[in-house]
């Protein structure tokens, strides 16, 4: 008996930026397409048993667009929300075409796919708007940074533009996404955390900000009723004492343990912390599973054989 699309459980896979551009690479189109084959093949395997939503990062891609703008004064510069929209289209196309090829290779014909430009509402009273914290774009010298029309922050590489990173409140297209997965579509959406907007009366206005991709994915997962939330990155899972001689990875963690580990400073704000917070948000709100795993272990993570699984509380 064939399972109808709307009877399959729903899986959301959030792909990190390393799914397209790996450390040490320049980020050519050829490299990005080749890198995508690994996680996309994993996702294609899971499409037989799940309705699937794919979200993705865009840090390197939007950074390249910002660099291009800095290098050319012949055309008008675009605001950050427009660049996020551009990368949603760019990366959506790359994922969709790679996934279509992987599905056909497996003999899965006629699987409908769609890439969706996605808005994410943020709260203009969010305290993040008072303290820009997210470095984006190219690296500048101190002298150059002093001449720029926007705030910068010193990083290990040099000075970079810094923008606000508010919390996602709701995904504007959540109803459309839910309808599409119920119809059997694989939906690619919320690229780069979504296009940040604030509500002004009955309309939305874009804002100069970036939203964490994993937190936006967790919000979407709650809003559309996802059954399993997997964040795919470049490490095996969540580690305590990361990078130290006594580093060790966790196979399972409950919300109370995770909260204590955050307080103990185990997770970096620019790396694992947003993923842990996103997992906790989803599990706490839904009572269902969230897993952080490597991009080549997505299918294993779905059946509990890879990554770090987050649960409400341990049963033993």
C-alpha positions in Angstrom: 0.0 0.0 0.0 1.4 3.4 -1.0 1.5 6.1 1.7 -0.2 9.3 0.6 2.1 12.4 0.7 0.1 14.1 3.5 0.4 10.9 5.7 4.2 10.8 5.8 6.0 12.5 8.7 7.5 15.9 8.0 11.3 16.4 8.0 13.1 19.7 8.0 16.8 19.7 7.1 18.7 22.9 7.7 21.9 22.9 5.6 24.9 24.9 6.9 27.0 27.1 4.7 29.6 24.4 4.5 27.2 22.3 2.5 28.1 24.5 -0.4 31.5 26.0 0.3 34.1 24.1 2.4 37.0 25.5 4.3 39.9 26.4 2.1 37.8 26.6 -1.1 37.2 29.7 -3.1 33.6 29.0 -3.7 33.4 28.5 -7.4 30.1 27.4 -8.8 31.6 24.1 -9.7 32.8 23.6 -6.1 29.4 24.4 -4.7 27.5 22.1 -7.1 30.0 19.3 -6.2 29.7 19.8 -2.5 25.9 19.8 -2.6 25.8 16.3 -4.0 26.6 14.8 -0.6 23.8 16.2 1.6 21.3 16.3 -1.3 21.8 12.6 -2.0 21.1 11.9 1.7 17.9 14.0 1.5 16.9 12.2 -1.7 17.1 8.8 0.1 14.8 10.1 2.9 12.2 11.5 0.4 10.6 8.0 0.2 9.6 8.1 3.8 9.2 11.8 4.6 7.7 15.0 3.4 10.7 17.3 3.3 11.5 21.0 3.8 15.1 22.2 3.1 16.4 25.5 4.6 20.0 26.7 4.1 22.6 29.2 5.1 24.0 31.9 2.8 26.9 33.5 4.6 29.6 33.1 2.0 27.3 33.9 -0.9 25.9 37.1 0.6 29.4 38.0 1.7 30.6 37.7 -1.9 27.8 40.0 -3.1 28.7 42.6 -0.5 32.4 42.4 -1.7 31.3 42.9 -5.3 29.4 46.0 -4.3 32.5 47.4 -2.5 34.5 46.8 -5.7 32.2 48.6 -8.1 30.8 52.1 -8.0 29.3 52.0 -11.5 25.9 50.7 -10.3 23.7 51.5 -7.3 24.3 49.5 -4.2 21.6 47.2 -2.9 20.3 46.9 0.7 21.0 43.7 2.6 17.5 42.3 2.4 17.7 42.4 -1.4 21.0 40.5 -1.4 19.5 37.9 0.9 16.6 37.5 -1.7 19.2 37.1 -4.4 21.0 34.3 -2.6 17.7 32.6 -1.9 17.1 32.4 -5.6 20.7 31.4 -6.4 21.1 28.7 -3.7 17.5 27.5 -4.2 18.2 26.8 -7.9 21.4 25.0 -7.0 19.8 22.7 -4.4 16.7 22.1 -6.6 18.7 21.1 -9.7 21.1 18.9 -7.7 18.2 17.2 -5.9 16.3 16.6 -9.1 19.3 14.9 -10.6 19.8 12.8 -7.4 16.2 11.7 -7.4 16.3 10.7 -11.0 19.4 8.7 -10.4 17.5 6.8 -7.7 14.7 6.1 -10.1 12.3 8.6 -8.3 10.6 10.4 -11.2 8.0 13.1 -11.0 8.9 14.3 -7.4 7.7 17.9 -7.4 10.2 20.5 -6.1 9.8 24.2 -5.4 12.1 27.0 -4.2 10.2 29.7 -2.3 11.4 33.3 -1.6 10.7 33.7 2.2 10.1 36.6 4.5 10.6 36.3 8.2 9.0 38.8 10.6 11.2 40.3 13.3 10.2 42.6 16.2 11.4 46.2 15.7 11.6 46.5 19.5 14.0 43.5 19.7 16.9 44.6 21.9 19.2 43.3 19.1 18.5 46.5 17.1 20.3 48.5 19.8 23.5 46.5 19.5 24.6 45.2 16.0 26.5 42.0 16.6 26.7 40.0 13.3 29.8 40.6 11.1 29.0 40.3 7.4 30.8 40.9 4.1 34.4 41.7 3.2 37.4 42.5 5.5 38.7 46.1 5.7 41.7 47.8 7.1 41.2 50.0 10.1 41.7 53.1 8.0 39.2 52.0 5.4 36.7 51.0 8.0 36.8 54.6 9.5 35.5 55.9 6.1 32.6 53.6 5.7 29.0 54.8 6.1 28.0 51.9 8.3 29.3 50.4 11.6 32.1 48.0 11.7 33.6 45.6 14.2 37.2 44.3 14.6 37.4 40.5 14.0 40.5 38.2 13.9 40.7 38.8 10.1 40.3 42.6 10.3 37.4 45.0 10.3 34.0 44.0 8.9 30.6 45.5 8.6 28.3 44.6 11.6 24.6 44.4 11.4 21.8 43.5 13.8 20.6 39.9 14.2 17.1 39.9 15.7 15.1 36.8 16.7 12.6 35.4 14.2 9.0 36.0 15.2 7.1 34.2 12.4 7.6 32.9 8.9 5.2 34.9 6.5 4.8 32.0 4.0 4.2 29.3 6.6 0.7 28.5 5.3 1.9 28.2 1.7 4.8 25.9 2.8 2.4 23.7 4.8 0.1 23.4 1.8 2.9 22.6 -0.5 4.4 19.8 1.6 0.9 18.4 2.1 0.6 18.2 -1.7 3.9 16.2 -1.9 6.3 19.0 -2.8 9.8 19.2 -1.4 10.1 22.8 -0.4 13.3 24.8 -0.3 12.8 28.0 1.7 14.0 30.4 4.4 17.4 30.7 2.8 19.9 32.6 4.9 17.4 32.8 7.7 14.8 34.5 5.5 14.4 38.1 4.4 14.0 40.1 7.6 10.9 42.4 7.6 8.9 44.3 10.1 5.2 44.8 10.0 4.1 48.4 9.2 0.3 48.6 9.2 -0.9 46.0 6.7 2.5 45.8 4.9 6.0 44.5 5.5 9.2 46.6 5.2 12.6 45.1 4.8 15.3 45.9 7.4 19.1 45.9 7.3 19.6 42.8 9.4 20.4 39.1 9.2 18.5 36.3 10.9 20.1 33.2 12.2 19.3 30.3 9.8 18.9 27.7 12.5 16.6 29.8 14.7 14.4 30.7 11.7 14.3 27.0 10.8 13.2 26.0 14.3 10.5 28.6 14.1 9.3 27.3 10.8 9.4 23.7 12.1 7.1 24.6 14.9 4.7 26.6 12.8 4.2 23.9 10.1 4.2 20.9 12.4 7.6 19.2 11.6 8.2 15.8 13.1 11.9 15.7 12.9 14.4 18.7 12.7 17.9 18.0 11.5 20.7 20.6 11.3 23.5 19.5 9.1 27.0 21.0 9.6 30.7 20.1 9.3 31.1 18.3 12.7 29.7 15.0 14.0 27.4 16.7 16.5 27.6 18.6 19.8 30.8 18.4 21.7 31.7 19.3 25.2 35.2 20.9 25.6 35.4 21.4 21.9 39.0 21.6 20.6 40.5 20.6 23.9 42.2 17.3 24.8 39.1 16.1 26.7 36.7 16.9 23.9 33.9 14.4 23.5 30.7 14.3 21.5 27.3 13.7 22.9 24.9 11.2 21.4 21.9 12.5 23.3 21.1 15.4 25.5 17.9 16.6 27.2 16.8 20.2 27.6 17.9 20.6 31.2 21.4 19.3 30.4 21.7 21.5 27.4 20.7 24.6 29.4 23.4 23.8 31.9 26.0 23.3 29.2 25.2 26.7 27.8 25.7 28.3 31.2 29.0 26.5 31.5 30.2 28.1 28.3 30.6 25.0 26.2 29.2 26.5 22.9 30.6 29.4 20.8 28.1 32.2 20.0 29.4 32.2 16.4 29.2 28.5 15.8 27.4 25.8 17.9 25.3 28.0 20.3 22.6 29.0 17.8 22.2 25.4 16.7 21.8 24.2 20.3 19.3 27.0 21.0 17.4 26.2 17.9 17.2 22.5 18.9 16.0 23.4 22.4 13.4 25.8 21.0 11.9 23.2 18.7 12.0 20.3 21.2 10.6 22.4 24.0 7.8 23.7 21.8 6.9 20.5 20.0 8.1 17.6 22.2 9.7 16.0 19.1 13.2 15.2 18.0 16.0 17.5 16.9 19.4 16.3 15.7 22.7 18.1 14.9 24.9 16.0 12.6 27.4 16.0 9.8 26.2 16.7 6.2 27.1 13.2 5.1 25.2 11.5 7.9 21.7 13.0 7.5 20.0 9.7 6.7 21.7 8.0 9.6 20.7 10.8 11.9 17.1 10.3 10.9 17.1 6.8 12.3 19.1 7.6 15.4 22.5 6.3 14.2 24.4 9.6 14.0 24.7 13.1 15.5 23.5 14.5 18.8 19.8 14.1 19.5 17.9 16.5 21.7 15.0 15.2 23.7 12.6 16.8 26.3 13.9 14.5 29.0 15.7 11.2 29.3 13.6 8.1 29.9 16.2 6.2 31.8 
